[in-house]
Amino acid sequence: MSKKYFILNLTLSFLVILLASCSKSSKTGEAATDTEVIPEDIVEMRYDQVKLAKIATDSIEVRYLFNTIKVNGKVAVPPQNFATVSAPYGGFIRSTNFLPGDMVAKGQPLAVIENQEFVDIQQNYLESKNRLEYAEAEYKRHTDLFKEDVYSEMNLQQVTADYKSLKAQVSALEQKLALIGLDPSQVKEEKITRAVTIVSPISGFIKTVNINTGKSISSTDVLFEIVNTEKLFLELTLFEKDASKVSKGQKMKFFINNETEQHDAEIYQTAIAVDADKTYKVYAAVQSGCKNVIPGMYVNAVIEISGKKVTALPSEAVVSFDDKDYIFVYFRDKEEKGLAFTEYRMLEVGKGMSEGGYTEVILPPGFEAKGTKVVVKGAYNLLSAKKNAGEMAC
């Protein structure tokens, strides 16, 4: 093959490759022209993807929201609703039938206690009472004789002193009998007993039981603890900086054990000083009967500071990306190649107060909220589709 012929063949081959390349570029350009360019603030999803992402829309609401302070605390009872039961003279437990959690009424018997000292007190009372009856008769007789100048004043003074001394002694023994639970008017010579019954001082439920049959107890031992839960209150701890934001009469909501059920309370008293750890105590009365709220429980509370009407959406409708807040607004439905699509516009908004699962939304100037459908469920799925550049979109 001559050199000239070889150069001719090489030139023809280069032309063929060049023409093919131009043809391919032309076709690629035509395909690019046919592809729709989606605006930067639009997220497009097929109908089946919308269902999979659980997208739901609703209108923007005008709601009354409160500024709030989140605090922690515990449930407590007033001193008059908590009773510690003891036996003033101690003794041995003859019987008891109660367990923690049992309900009792005021005056209901809790336990029977035996003690030899109970017998001694009754004996002393009856003997002193009998001597008092004799001393009273002597006092009256000597008074009459003194008036008739039969007895001297000194004799009358001695009889009077003996009478008053016995009267005081009987009165003291009556108080001892009442202290151990015996009615003095029921104490008779033939009815002396070694056992007394301990009764409940308040109505409520038994929190603790520290006795059993046959146990020896002293006067300082706690036999039962009884709690009345009708008037519970919250002891809340605030930081010093929030002390000026709360006052008597403010409403609040609280939650226990990470439950979603909310309970209502109202502040009835605030502390007059800040504690050494720079915290501030606030006390709130529980407003309604809450069966699952018992003393000692820790609570999470939200104190309502101030409120106003605002444009609001469910909190999950507002998403954050690159330190900015957005909502997704329904834009339009369309069809391409036989498939149904929905487009949502990503709209930057301001975010205000949040309360009760709703968040204040500050809309851009000129935005017409009336009639606009906003994504209230599935907003984070749309944000994910946007961030992942079409992983969820087509």
C-alpha positions in Angstrom: 0.0 0.0 0.0 1.4 3.4 -1.1 1.9 6.1 1.4 -0.5 8.4 -0.4 -3.3 5.8 -0.2 -2.7 5.2 3.5 -3.1 8.9 4.3 -6.3 9.0 2.3 -7.8 6.1 4.3 -6.8 7.7 7.6 -8.5 11.0 6.6 -11.7 9.3 5.7 -11.8 7.4 9.0 -11.4 10.6 11.0 -14.3 12.2 9.1 -16.6 9.3 9.9 -15.7 9.5 13.6 -16.3 13.2 13.7 -19.7 12.9 11.9 -20.8 10.2 14.4 -19.7 12.3 17.4 -21.6 15.3 16.0 -24.7 13.2 15.5 -24.5 11.8 19.1 -24.1 15.3 20.5 -27.1 16.5 18.5 -29.3 13.7 19.9 -28.1 14.3 23.4 -29.0 18.0 23.1 -32.4 17.2 21.8 -33.0 14.8 24.8 -31.8 17.5 27.2 -34.2 19.9 25.6 -37.1 17.5 26.2 -36.3 17.0 29.9 -38.3 19.4 32.3 -36.2 21.6 34.5 -37.7 21.6 38.0 -37.3 24.8 40.0 -35.0 24.8 43.0 -37.8 25.3 45.5 -40.1 22.5 44.1 -40.2 18.9 45.2 -42.0 16.5 42.8 -43.4 13.1 43.8 -45.4 10.5 42.1 -48.8 9.6 43.5 -47.6 6.3 44.9 -44.6 8.0 46.5 -47.0 10.6 48.1 -48.9 7.7 49.7 -45.8 5.9 50.8 -44.4 9.1 52.5 -47.9 9.6 54.1 -48.1 13.2 52.9 -51.2 15.0 54.3 -52.2 18.7 53.8 -54.4 21.1 55.8 -55.1 24.8 56.1 -53.1 27.3 58.2 -54.9 27.9 61.4 -55.3 30.9 63.7 -54.8 29.6 67.3 -54.3 31.0 70.8 -50.8 29.9 71.9 -49.0 30.6 75.1 -45.3 31.4 75.8 -44.3 28.7 78.3 -41.5 27.7 80.8 -40.6 24.1 81.1 -39.8 23.0 84.7 -39.4 19.9 86.8 -40.8 19.0 90.2 -42.5 16.5 92.3 -46.0 15.7 93.7 -46.6 16.4 97.4 -49.4 16.6 99.9 -50.2 19.3 102.5 -49.1 18.3 106.1 -52.7 18.0 107.2 -53.3 15.3 104.5 -50.3 13.1 105.5 -50.5 11.2 108.8 -47.8 9.2 110.7 -49.4 6.8 113.2 -47.5 5.8 116.3 -48.4 4.4 119.8 -47.7 6.9 122.6 -46.8 4.1 125.1 -45.6 1.3 122.8 -46.4 -2.3 123.6 -47.0 -5.5 121.6 -49.0 -5.8 118.4 -52.0 -8.2 119.0 -53.5 -7.9 115.6 -53.6 -5.8 112.4 -55.3 -6.6 109.0 -54.0 -3.8 106.7 -51.6 -3.8 103.8 -50.1 -0.8 101.8 -52.6 0.6 99.4 -55.6 -0.2 101.5 -58.2 2.6 101.9 -59.2 3.6 105.4 -61.6 6.1 106.9 -61.0 8.6 109.7 -61.5 6.8 113.0 -61.3 3.3 111.5 -59.4 0.7 113.7 -55.9 0.0 112.3 -54.3 -2.3 115.0 -54.7 -3.6 118.6 -51.8 -3.0 121.0 -51.2 -4.6 124.4 -49.2 -3.1 127.3 -49.1 -3.6 131.1 -48.9 0.2 131.5 -52.4 0.5 130.1 -53.6 -1.5 133.1 -51.6 0.7 135.6 -53.1 3.9 134.1 -56.7 2.6 134.4 -56.0 1.4 138.0 -54.5 4.7 139.0 -57.4 6.6 137.4 -60.1 4.6 139.2 -58.3 4.8 142.6 -57.8 8.6 142.2 -61.4 9.0 141.1 -62.7 7.2 144.2 -60.4 9.3 146.5 -61.6 12.5 144.7 -65.3 11.6 145.5 -64.4 11.3 149.2 -62.2 14.5 149.1 -65.0 16.4 147.4 -67.5 15.4 150.1 -65.0 16.4 152.8 -64.4 19.7 151.2 -68.1 20.5 151.1 -68.6 19.4 154.7 -65.6 21.4 156.0 -66.8 24.5 154.1 -70.2 24.3 155.8 -68.6 23.7 159.2 -66.3 26.7 158.7 -69.3 28.9 158.0 -70.7 27.8 161.3 -67.4 28.6 163.0 -67.0 24.9 164.0 -63.8 24.3 161.9 -60.8 26.6 161.7 -59.6 28.3 158.5 -56.4 26.2 158.6 -58.3 22.9 158.5 -60.4 24.2 155.6 -57.3 25.2 153.7 -55.8 21.7 154.1 -58.9 19.9 153.0 -59.3 22.3 150.0 -55.6 21.6 148.9 -56.2 17.8 149.1 -59.3 18.1 147.1 -57.8 20.3 144.3 -54.7 18.0 144.2 -56.8 14.9 143.6 -59.0 16.8 141.1 -55.8 17.6 139.1 -54.6 14.1 139.3 -57.8 12.7 138.0 -57.9 15.2 135.2 -54.3 14.2 134.2 -55.1 10.5 134.2 -58.2 11.2 132.0 -55.8 12.8 129.4 -53.5 9.8 129.6 -56.5 7.5 128.9 -57.6 9.6 126.0 -54.0 9.6 124.7 -53.9 5.8 124.5 -57.4 5.7 123.0 -59.6 4.9 126.0 -62.7 6.9 126.9 -62.5 7.7 130.6 -66.3 7.5 131.0 -66.1 3.9 129.9 -63.4 2.8 132.3 -64.9 0.7 135.1 -63.5 -1.4 137.9 -64.9 -4.5 136.2 -63.7 -3.5 132.7 -60.0 -2.9 133.0 -58.2 -3.9 129.7 -54.6 -4.5 128.7 -55.3 -3.7 125.0 -56.2 -0.6 123.1 -57.1 0.1 119.5 -55.1 2.4 117.3 -57.4 4.3 114.9 -56.7 6.2 111.7 -56.5 10.0 112.2 -57.5 10.8 108.6 -59.2 9.2 105.6 -56.9 8.1 102.8 -54.8 5.2 101.6 -52.1 3.4 103.6 -48.7 4.2 102.2 -46.6 2.1 104.5 -47.1 -0.6 107.2 -44.2 -1.3 109.6 -45.7 -3.8 112.0 -46.8 -7.4 112.2 -48.5 -9.5 114.8 -46.5 -10.0 118.0 -44.0 -7.2 117.2 -42.7 -5.1 120.1 -42.9 -1.4 119.4 -41.8 1.7 121.2 -43.5 5.2 121.4 -41.2 6.5 118.7 -41.8 3.7 116.1 -43.9 4.6 113.0 -46.6 2.0 112.6 -48.5 3.4 109.6 -48.2 6.2 107.1 -51.5 7.4 105.6 -52.0 9.8 102.7 -55.1 11.6 101.6 -54.8 12.4 97.9 -57.7 14.7 97.6 -55.6 17.9 97.8 -52.3 17.3 96.0 -49.9 20.0 95.1 -46.7 20.3 93.0 -43.4 21.5 94.3 -41.6 22.9 91.2 -38.0 24.1 90.8 -37.3 27.1 88.5 -34.0 28.7 87.6 -33.4 32.1 89.1 -33.7 33.9 85.8 -37.3 32.7 85.5 -38.4 33.8 88.9 -39.9 37.1 87.7 -42.0 35.3 85.0 -44.3 33.4 87.4 -47.0 34.6 89.8 -50.0 33.4 91.7 -53.0 32.3 89.6 -51.0 31.2 86.5 -52.2 28.0 84.8 -50.0 25.1 84.0 -50.0 21.6 82.7 -47.9 18.7 84.0 -47.0 15.1 82.9 -45.9 12.1 84.9 -43.9 9.0 84.0 -43.3 10.3 80.5 -47.1 9.8 79.8 -48.9 11.8 77.1 -51.9 12.4 79.3 -51.8 16.0 80.7 -53.0 17.2 84.1 -53.9 20.7 85.1 -52.6 22.8 88.0 -52.6 26.4 89.2 -49.9 28.3 91.0 -51.0 29.3 94.4 -47.7 30.4 96.0 -44.2 31.3 95.1 -41.1 31.4 97.3 -39.9 34.7 98.7 -36.2 33.9 98.3 -33.8 32.1 96.0 -32.1 29.0 97.3 -28.4 28.6 97.6 -28.2 26.6 94.4 -29.8 29.6 92.5 -33.1 27.9 92.1 -36.6 29.2 92.9 -39.5 27.2 94.4 -43.1 27.5 93.0 -46.1 25.6 94.4 -49.2 24.7 92.4 -52.5 23.1 93.3 -53.6 20.1 91.3 -56.9 21.1 89.8 -58.7 17.8 89.0 -58.7 14.4 90.5 -55.9 12.3 88.9 -56.1 8.7 89.8 -52.6 7.9 88.6 -50.9 10.9 90.4 -49.6 10.0 93.8 -47.2 11.8 96.3 -43.5 11.5 95.6 -43.9 11.2 91.8 -41.6 13.4 89.6 -43.3 15.6 87.1 -42.5 17.6 84.0 -44.5 20.8 83.9 -45.2 23.6 81.5 -46.1 27.0 83.0 -48.2 29.3 80.7 -46.6 32.8 80.7 -48.5 34.8 78.2 -50.7 34.1 75.2 -51.9 35.5 71.8 -53.6 34.6 68.6 -51.1 33.5 65.9 -51.0 31.7 62.6 -50.0 28.2 63.6 -49.4 24.7 62.2 -48.7 21.3 63.7 -45.1 21.4 64.9 -44.2 18.5 62.6 -45.2 20.7 59.6 -42.2 23.0 60.2 -38.8 21.6 59.2 -35.3 22.9 59.7 -32.5 22.9 57.1 -29.2 24.9 57.1 -30.3 26.9 60.2 -33.5 28.0 58.4 -37.2 26.9 58.9 -39.4 25.8 56.1 -42.9 24.6 55.3 -44.1 22.8 52.2 -47.1 24.2 50.3 -49.2 22.2 47.8 -48.3 23.7 44.3 -50.1 21.6 41.7 -51.0 18.1 40.3 -49.7 17.1 36.8 -49.4 14.1 34.6 -46.3 12.9 32.7 -46.1 9.8 30.5 -49.3 8.5 32.0 -48.1 8.9 35.6 -49.7 11.3 38.2 -47.4 13.7 40.0 -47.8 16.2 42.7 -45.5 19.2 43.2 -44.9 21.0 46.6 -43.2 24.3 47.0 -40.6 24.7 49.8 -41.3 28.0 51.6 -39.0 29.7 54.1 -40.9 30.9 57.3 -40.2 32.3 60.7 -40.9 30.2 63.8 -42.3 31.6 67.0 -43.7 30.0 70.2 -44.7 26.4 70.5 -47.4 24.8 72.7 -49.6 21.8 72.7 -48.1 20.3 69.5 -48.6 23.5 67.5 -46.0 26.1 66.4 -46.4 29.7 65.5 -45.5 30.3 61.8 -44.4 33.8 60.6 -45.3 33.8 56.9 -43.4 35.8 54.3 -44.8 39.3 53.3 -47.6 39.1 50.8 -48.2 35.3 51.3 -51.9 34.5 51.0 -52.7 31.9 53.7 -56.4 31.7 52.9 -57.1 28.6 50.7 -53.5 27.5 50.8 -52.9 23.8 51.5 -49.8 23.2 53.7 -48.2 19.8 54.3 -48.9 18.9 57.9 -47.7 15.3 57.8 -44.7 13.9 56.0 -42.9 17.2 55.7 -39.6 15.6 56.7 -40.0 13.0 54.0 -40.3 15.8 51.4 -37.2 17.5 52.9 -35.4 14.2 52.6 -36.4 13.9 49.0 -35.1 17.4 48.4 -31.8 16.9 50.1 -31.2 13.6 48.4 -31.7 15.1 45.0 -34.4 12.8 43.8 -34.0 9.6 45.8 -37.7 9.8 46.6 -38.7 12.0 43.7 -38.6 10.7 40.1 
